[in-house]
Amino acid sequence: MISWILIALSLIQPDSLTEANILVQQRPLRLMSESAKIFCNYTSNGKKIEAFRALLRKGVERVEVCSIYKNSTHNITKYSPEISCRVAFKTEKEVTFNLQSLHANQTDIYSCKIEVFEPPPYEVNESLGTLVHVKAPETPESQCQQGPVFTSMAAAIGVLIVYSILTTTAFFYCWLKTKKNKIVRNDYFNMTAWQSNALKKRPQPPGVPARNYTAYRSWEP
């Protein structure tokens, strides 16, 4: 019994060690578009990889979106019917997944998985993933709903502007009228009789002839 346990541990141990030999790196980007380009870099202890498979998986459930198997003779690609995906090799150590025509319900984390078959031993690793956020397009209904809202807001602003202009004009008119009445009232109170401070003429005594000042003018040179 113990011998069987040791044999099982010996079989499991190499797989756990080989999983750490391959390094998979993926740029931690946050893309907001209907199309996305995901780059997946991989290395395997500096040795040349002869046969491997690259997979792009979606979400926590790791649903396979597309994959490619490559060796020295041919390439085999596999695509999901739900998402438009194309695979390209930019360099010998980088795979590019091009996603097109994405929808809002396809917003998720997309991770890259690399499996190396040759040279042995078998190696596998997966990246942390890239968040792809797809914005939902505006529907005609939402645009129609925004139209009345914008019209009502513009009408309310116009009413406020007209009300402000009328209020300002009325206030200015009342201020001018009050100022004018105040000036007229002050002038009325400041007016005095022209004879109030003048010297009163003494009455001419009876029998005294009135002086004729024109007689003195004849003596002037």
TAFENLIN-V381868 format. One record per backbone hydrogen bond with DSSP energy under -0.5 kcal/mol. NH is the residue of the N-H (numbers start at 1). CO is the residue of the C=O. Records with the same first field share a line. If there is no record, write none. Layout:
# TAFENLIN-V381868
NH = CO  CO
This chain:
# TAFENLIN-V381868
5 = 1
6 = 2
7 = 3
8 = 4
9 = 5
10 = 6
11 = 7
12 = 8
13 = 9
14 = 10
15 = 11
16 = 12
17 = 13
18 = 14
19 = 15
20 = 17
21 = 18
22 = 18
23 = 43
24 = 22
25 = 41
27 = 39
29 = 27
31 = 29  131
33 = 133
36 = 99
38 = 36  97
40 = 95
41 = 25
42 = 93
43 = 23
45 = 21
47 = 44
50 = 48  118
51 = 118
52 = 70
53 = 115
54 = 68
55 = 113
56 = 66
57 = 55  111
58 = 63
59 = 109
62 = 59
63 = 58
65 = 56
66 = 56
67 = 78
68 = 54
69 = 76
70 = 52
71 = 74
76 = 69
78 = 67
80 = 65
84 = 100
85 = 83
86 = 98
88 = 96
90 = 88  94
91 = 94
94 = 91
95 = 40
96 = 88
97 = 38
98 = 86  96
99 = 36  97
100 = 84
102 = 34
106 = 103
107 = 104
108 = 132
110 = 108  130
111 = 57  109
113 = 55
114 = 125
115 = 53
116 = 123
117 = 51  115
118 = 51
123 = 116
125 = 114
127 = 112
130 = 110
131 = 29
132 = 108  130
133 = 31  131
134 = 132
135 = 133
143 = 139
144 = 140
145 = 141
146 = 142
147 = 143
148 = 144
149 = 145
150 = 146
151 = 147
152 = 148
153 = 149
154 = 150
155 = 151
156 = 152
157 = 153
158 = 154
159 = 155
160 = 156
161 = 157
162 = 158
163 = 159
164 = 160
165 = 161
166 = 162
167 = 163
168 = 164
169 = 165
170 = 166
171 = 167
172 = 168
173 = 169
174 = 170
175 = 171
176 = 172
177 = 173
178 = 174
179 = 175
180 = 176
181 = 177
182 = 178
183 = 179
184 = 180
185 = 181
186 = 182
187 = 183
188 = 184
189 = 185
190 = 186
191 = 187  188
196 = 193
208 = 205
209 = 207
213 = 211
215 = 212
216 = 213
217 = 213
218 = 214  215
219 = 216
220 = 217
